[in-house]
Amino acid sequence: MRQTVLILALLGSVLGSMASAQDSQRAGIPAILATPQPVEKRASVPDSEAMRFASEKISARVPLGWRLLPLAEKKPGILATLSPISNTGATLSLAFSVDAGRTKLPDNLPATIAMALGQRYPGFRLTAKQRFTLLGSDAWQLDGQVKPVGQSVLIKNRQVYVCHQGRIYITTLTCKKEDFERLTPSMDQFLKSMKWLDEPLQK
């Protein structure tokens, strides 16, 4: 039961991000390719807008070439929603849920997410999955794609789920297939900027 509640909480954030991208497509937003700068290889990166969520114990920076959407456009469960400055209808969101005591994500998370998204978006399929460690915490990276009913555009998304100290953080990139490779470096930049606020600063 506990795992079911956790998965439903996570899916609320993922579905909201996918729906937002589809709404943008229906609104006829021009398909202008964004050109966010890649993650810097050197130790320091140029300053960008900082976001700090004290209650949720996390901070992150807006990737270069992106903007933070106004509070009114945020959805329930989403801490922040970003979009490229050159608008492609893409979104990058950070969501949060609590599962007190949890230190590890479910082993069957990819299958559970794929099944639920397949029911909500007919034709959705998981295209890649990888378990890894992010900022010292257990994480899953899931890639998927779907062609919304009645549309010719193929939507891709990448979700990174991170479990840290009884909290689950979900970062979701949603965009058109042709923008995916261009925008994933911005997601990498965002993930690398994340810091836990319940841990001492590294010297």
Salt bridges, closest charged atoms under 4 A:
ASP23 OD1 - ARG26 NH2 2.48
GLU40 OE1 - ARG42 NE 3.55
ASP99 OD1 - ARG2 NE 2.98
ASP99 OD2 - ARG102 NE 2.48
ASP107 OD1 - LYS104 NZ 2.65
ASP107 OD1 - ARG131 NH1 2.67
ASP138 OD2 - ARG131 NH2 2.86
ASP143 OD1 - ARG158 NE 2.72
ASP198 OD1 - HIS164 NE2 3.16
ASP198 OD2 - ARG167 NH2 2.60
GLU199 OE2 - HIS164 NE2 3.79
